[in-house]
Amino acid sequence: MKRLLMLLAAVLLAAAPATAQTDAPIPRSAAAEGNGEFEMVLVHGLGSNADVWTDMRPYLGKVFTTWAFELSGHGATQPVLDPTVESEALRLAEFLEAEGITYPTVVGHGIGGMVALRFALDHPHLCHRLILLDSVPRQLGTDDEKAATATRLAEDYNRFVYSRYARLSSKPDITERIVDTALRTHEPSFTSVFMSTMDFDVTEELNGLSVPMLIVGSEMMFPSNEDSHAILEAVGFGHARALSFKRLALAGHFVMLERPVYLASVLMAFGVTAEYEFEH
């Protein structure tokens, strides 16, 4: 358990808060895909972009109309000043309003899951379901680890990013893709959002969240079924009011790239029926 939490801290570590926000253009990924009856908004993780969902979205299209929200400074979406988890959650709310999306299932990956969770906590009436992929409700690092992360980001950004993303998949082609995408991300945006997670902790708010929530955990985050409950407690989901869980075996952190068809089936089942019970 201790080794696993150290790995999670390494993946999700940040350093110091950032503030302020400026208006940003609507993400280039605003175009809807699919013609399903239900709505779904996909939020990628830090250092990724909207294209990470490309392989999966066609499988969702008969059930959902999907939008892929892109974080500022990622992919083709222009940066804003000092983006944070909180300011990106505000942009997400503005995006839904601009696109006329009324009551979607919101899916967030990694730190994108933090953005989705903050959005759902602030706007539960706008969120039909919440699905978090390898995401946590609080920062896991110690103060010393966060300070060390801040130093590494400032002094050797490229090496820091490479060292984190190079170990998130066991598949060489996927590793090459995610590392390349991360290194092409706007550096100030990556750093600012990453650092803002230092103070992110919504564990005490989870008991008040009425939106049905599904945690999808990769085998990398949940190595065995037997430890799943203990890991969920350890990373901060113990206070959750409405929580389901699904473990995806044979998958690294980027589950949408490694198992797109199966992940799509999981999202459809929960997004429509919320049928998953906790699997221990």
C-alpha positions in Angstrom: 0.0 0.0 0.0 2.8 2.4 0.9 4.6 1.8 -2.4 1.4 2.3 -4.3 0.6 5.6 -2.6 4.2 6.8 -3.4 3.6 6.0 -7.1 0.3 7.9 -7.1 2.0 10.8 -5.4 4.7 10.8 -8.1 2.0 10.8 -10.8 -0.2 13.5 -9.3 2.3 15.6 -7.3 2.3 19.4 -7.6 4.0 22.3 -5.9 2.5 25.8 -5.3 -0.8 27.4 -5.9 -1.6 29.8 -8.8 -4.4 32.3 -9.2 -6.1 34.6 -11.7 -7.9 33.9 -14.9 -8.4 35.7 -18.1 -11.1 35.0 -20.7 -10.1 32.2 -23.1 -11.5 31.2 -26.5 -13.8 28.2 -26.6 -11.7 25.0 -27.1 -11.2 23.9 -30.6 -12.7 20.6 -29.5 -16.1 22.1 -29.0 -17.6 20.3 -32.0 -20.1 17.6 -30.9 -19.6 14.0 -32.1 -22.3 11.3 -32.2 -26.0 11.6 -32.2 -27.0 9.8 -29.0 -29.9 10.8 -26.8 -27.6 11.5 -23.8 -24.8 14.1 -23.4 -21.3 13.5 -22.3 -18.4 15.9 -21.8 -14.8 14.4 -21.7 -12.1 16.3 -19.9 -8.5 15.0 -20.6 -5.7 15.0 -18.1 -2.7 17.4 -17.6 -0.2 17.3 -20.5 -2.7 15.6 -22.8 -5.3 17.0 -25.2 -8.7 16.4 -26.7 -7.3 13.9 -29.2 -6.8 11.3 -26.4 -10.5 10.5 -26.7 -10.5 10.0 -30.5 -10.4 6.2 -30.5 -13.2 5.9 -27.9 -15.7 8.5 -29.1 -17.1 6.6 -32.0 -18.2 3.8 -29.7 -20.1 6.3 -27.6 -21.9 7.9 -30.5 -25.0 5.8 -30.6 -25.8 6.5 -27.0 -24.2 9.8 -26.3 -23.5 13.1 -28.1 -20.0 13.8 -26.8 -17.9 17.0 -26.5 -14.2 16.9 -25.6 -13.3 19.9 -23.4 -9.7 21.0 -23.7 -7.7 22.6 -20.9 -6.2 26.0 -21.6 -2.7 25.8 -23.1 -3.3 22.2 -24.2 -3.6 21.0 -27.7 -4.9 23.8 -29.9 -6.6 25.7 -27.1 -5.0 29.0 -26.3 -3.5 29.6 -22.8 -4.9 31.8 -20.1 -3.1 33.6 -17.4 -2.1 31.3 -14.5 -4.7 28.5 -14.9 -5.7 26.4 -11.9 -8.0 23.5 -11.2 -10.5 25.9 -10.0 -10.3 28.3 -12.9 -10.5 25.4 -15.4 -13.6 24.2 -13.6 -15.1 27.6 -14.2 -14.1 27.5 -17.9 -15.8 24.1 -18.1 -19.1 25.6 -16.7 -18.8 28.5 -19.3 -18.1 25.9 -22.0 -21.3 24.0 -21.2 -23.3 27.2 -21.3 -21.8 28.4 -24.6 -22.5 25.0 -26.2 -26.0 24.6 -24.8 -25.1 21.4 -23.0 -27.7 21.1 -20.3 -27.3 18.0 -18.1 -24.3 15.8 -19.2 -22.3 13.0 -17.8 -18.9 14.6 -17.1 -15.8 12.4 -17.4 -12.4 13.5 -16.2 -9.0 11.8 -16.4 -6.2 12.4 -13.9 -6.0 16.1 -13.0 -8.8 16.6 -15.5 -10.8 14.5 -13.0 -10.0 17.1 -10.4 -11.4 19.8 -12.7 -14.6 17.7 -13.3 -15.0 17.0 -9.6 -14.7 20.7 -8.7 -17.2 21.5 -11.4 -19.7 18.9 -10.1 -19.3 20.1 -6.5 -20.0 23.7 -7.6 -22.8 22.9 -10.1 -24.4 19.6 -9.1 -27.6 20.7 -10.9 -25.8 20.7 -14.2 -24.2 17.3 -13.9 -26.1 14.1 -14.5 -23.3 11.7 -13.7 -19.6 12.1 -12.8 -17.0 9.6 -13.9 -13.4 9.9 -12.7 -10.6 8.0 -14.4 -7.5 7.4 -12.2 -8.2 10.6 -10.4 -8.2 11.6 -6.7 -10.0 14.2 -4.6 -6.9 15.5 -2.9 -3.2 16.0 -3.4 -1.2 13.1 -2.0 2.3 14.5 -1.6 4.0 15.7 1.5 5.1 19.3 1.8 8.7 18.3 1.2 7.7 16.3 -1.9 5.8 19.3 -3.2 8.7 21.7 -2.7 11.0 19.3 -4.4 8.6 19.1 -7.3 8.4 22.9 -7.6 12.2 22.9 -7.8 12.4 20.3 -10.5 9.7 22.0 -12.6 11.6 25.2 -12.4 15.1 23.8 -13.0 14.6 20.9 -15.4 11.1 20.9 -16.7 11.6 18.6 -19.7 13.3 15.9 -17.7 10.6 16.1 -15.0 7.8 15.7 -17.5 9.5 12.9 -19.4 10.2 11.0 -16.1 6.6 11.1 -15.1 4.9 10.3 -18.4 7.4 7.6 -19.5 6.1 5.3 -16.8 2.3 5.6 -17.3 1.9 2.8 -19.9 3.6 -0.5 -20.5 3.0 -0.1 -24.3 5.9 1.6 -26.1 3.8 3.2 -28.8 1.4 4.7 -26.3 4.3 5.8 -24.1 5.9 7.6 -27.0 2.6 9.3 -27.8 1.8 10.5 -24.3 5.3 11.7 -23.7 5.4 13.6 -27.0 2.0 15.3 -26.2 3.1 16.2 -22.7 6.3 17.8 -23.9 4.4 19.8 -26.5 2.0 21.2 -24.0 2.3 24.9 -23.2 4.9 24.9 -20.4 3.5 27.7 -18.2 0.0 26.2 -18.4 1.2 22.8 -17.5 3.2 24.1 -14.6 0.5 26.4 -13.3 -2.3 23.8 -13.3 0.1 21.1 -11.9 1.2 23.4 -9.1 -2.4 24.5 -8.3 -3.2 21.0 -7.1 -1.0 21.5 -4.1 -4.0 22.9 -2.2 -6.6 20.8 -3.9 -8.5 18.8 -1.2 -12.3 18.3 -1.5 -12.5 15.1 0.6 -14.7 16.9 3.2 -17.1 18.1 0.5 -17.7 14.6 -1.0 -20.4 13.7 1.5 -22.5 16.6 0.2 -22.2 15.6 -3.4 -25.5 14.2 -4.6 -24.3 13.5 -8.2 -23.8 9.7 -8.8 -20.1 9.1 -9.1 -18.1 6.3 -10.7 -14.4 5.8 -10.1 -12.7 3.9 -12.9 -9.3 2.7 -11.8 -6.6 1.2 -14.0 -4.6 -1.8 -12.9 -1.7 0.6 -12.5 -3.6 2.5 -9.7 -5.4 -0.6 -8.4 -3.1 -3.6 -8.8 -5.6 -6.0 -7.3 -9.3 -6.2 -6.6 -8.6 -7.1 -3.0 -7.0 -3.8 -2.2 -9.5 -1.6 -4.0 -11.5 -0.5 -1.0 -8.4 0.3 1.0 -6.9 2.3 -1.8 -10.1 4.3 -2.3 -10.1 5.1 1.4 -6.4 6.0 1.4 -6.6 8.5 -1.6 -9.6 10.3 -0.1 -12.9 8.8 -1.3 -14.0 7.6 2.2 -16.4 10.5 2.6 -18.1 10.0 -0.8 -21.9 9.9 -0.5 -22.7 8.1 -3.8 -19.8 6.1 -5.1 -19.5 3.2 -7.5 -16.2 1.6 -8.6 -14.9 -0.3 -11.6 -11.4 -1.6 -12.0 -9.9 -2.0 -15.5 -7.4 -4.8 -15.6 -4.6 -4.8 -18.2 -4.4 -1.1 -18.4 -2.1 1.7 -17.5 -3.0 5.3 -16.6 -4.2 6.1 -20.2 -7.0 3.6 -20.2 -8.8 5.4 -23.1 -5.8 4.6 -25.3 -5.1 1.1 -24.1 -8.7 -0.2 -23.8 -11.0 2.2 -25.7 -13.8 -0.2 -26.5 -14.1 -1.6 -23.0 -13.8 1.8 -21.4 -16.6 3.1 -23.7 -18.8 0.3 -22.6 -18.2 1.1 -18.9 -19.0 4.8 -19.5 -22.2 4.0 -21.4 -23.4 1.6 -18.7 -22.9 4.1 -15.9 -23.8 7.2 -17.8 -27.2 5.8 -18.7 -28.1 3.5 -15.8 -25.5 4.1 -13.0 -25.5 0.3 -12.7 -22.1 -0.4 -11.3 -21.9 -1.4 -7.7 -18.7 -1.3 -5.7 -16.5 -4.2 -6.9 -14.3 -5.5 -4.1 
